[in-house]
């Protein structure tokens, strides 16, 4: 399991908040898997495949745990990736997980969780707006994937 510095997680958080400089930092510092994680959360299947093919199983499990996959959460706990498990639970509204992260010195994962949560809500809002519904209806490329 790859360890990420606080700075790397901070850059991941900034990237989730649409910071281009953070994206560049992640790429230039060999953290492409964090960019792929963000895209996989947004249901990019190629990004999820990248995580699996390159053996970033913890990040792949994190993606699935966000979407309430209990087996993925159990995997994170089994491999002792507690900060990723708690981050996923924080995204899903678990106040105890958030408190655990804060008390354990992983406040940067709380910020990441809130940034991802905000992105998920924005994506959901975009898909249910009248314009978003029309775009989805006429997105033939996605329909034939």
PyMOL commands that set and color helices and strands:
alter all, ss='L'
color gray80, all
select helices_A, chain A and resi 6-16+20-28+32-41+45-53+57-66+70-78+82-91+95-103+107-128+130-137+140-143
alter helices_A, ss='H'
color red, helices_A
deselect
rebuild
show_as cartoon
